[in-house]
Structures are given as structure tokens and as C-alpha cells.
Amino acid sequence: MTRTLSFAKTAVALTAVALMLTQCTDKKNNKVGGTPFDTAATKGKLPLAYINVDTLLANYQFAKDANEELVKGQEDSRMKVNSRAKQLQEDMANFESKMKNNAFLSRERAEQENNRLVAQQKELQEYNQQLSNALLTKQQKSNEQLRDTINKFLKSYGPAHHYQMVLSTNSMNDNVLYAVDGYDITKEVIQQLNARYTKKK
């Protein structure tokens, strides 16, 4: 019962979003997805880009909505558990008071009440675990949806912008230690993802 449902806190923000996208390259004509990479827009640049995942998750409306829903679910679960725990504590305090005042008609009746309270405590622990499992399942589903929506977007965005690979980076464990200006596509990706999400809503 002392366990909390804190695993849902900023669940989406901690999601390991796989943002690596590799496209087949035709070595004969240096094409990416059937489109030549060497164009005016890409001249002088490698067919690579990266996305800052922290910034993406903080600004992608789908991720923010999903995180808000998970936090709300966590709070609802906590309130349900706390409500039952409060009632159980009151029943236990009442039981102890009766024991001190010899208010039970018989020893057998006192044992029955004690067993009932023990059973309720076990049920509360199981209920807490059920709510935790339900939130975890919801979190995993939300994470999968988030990965899917980003990966599906990049599968069309990558070839359209002549990228062979899109890497991910974040503030905690950077994969991109250095890159010149022009390889960070986070802002543009966020704008287009939000536009698609708004349209779907």
C-alpha cells in the first residue's frame, strides 16, 4: 500500500523514442527514395539530420496531450486508493478502540473483525496494484502510439527532404556531440507534426 503510482509521472517525456530512419540508396545515381540528393536545397550538406527528442516531446501536442492524460489517470488512481485507505484506517482505529474497551461480545467476534480488516488490507494492496498495472499498460500503449506517429511521419519526411538518416539526441544522453547549423530539423518537424495532429483532431 506504500507503493505509489509515480511511474506515470512525465511518462511520455521519459519515453525512449526511436527516431532513426534509414532509407535505401541507389549507388549508381546517388538517389534517396528515388530522388537525387544533390539538389540546390541540399548542396554541400550530407544526407543526415537530427532531432532533439526533449524539445520534440515538450512541443509536440500529441505528446503533451498523452502526458496530461497519464498524469490525470495517476491522480485519479491515487484518489481512489487514498479514499479506500482512509476508510480502512478508520475501521482499524475503531477496532482498536473496541478492543481496549472490551466492546466485543466475544473473542470469536473480535477475531472475525480482525480477519475482516486483514482481508480488506490485502484487497486494498491488490486494488492499488491493479490500478498501477492499468496505468502502466496505458502508458505503454501511449508510448507506442507516439513512436508510430513520429516514425510514420519521418518515413515520408525523410525521402521528401533527401535524408538517408535522421538521428535523435537529447539533453541527458546526446548522440550528436557536434553538428553545424542546418542539421537540426527539430523545429520544422514539430511544426509539421502539430499541423498533422491538429488536422486529425
Secondary structure, 3 states (H helix, E strand, C coil): CCCCCHHHCCCHHHCCCCCCEECCEECCCCEECCEECCCCCCCCCCCEEEEEHHHHHHHCHHHHHHHHHHHHHHHHHHHHHHHHHHHHHHHHHHHHHHHHCCCCCCHHHHHHHHHHHHHHHHHHHHHHHHHHHHHHHHHHHHHHHHHHHHHHHHHHHHHHCCCCEEEEECCCCCCCCCCCCCCECHHHHHHHHHHHHHHHC
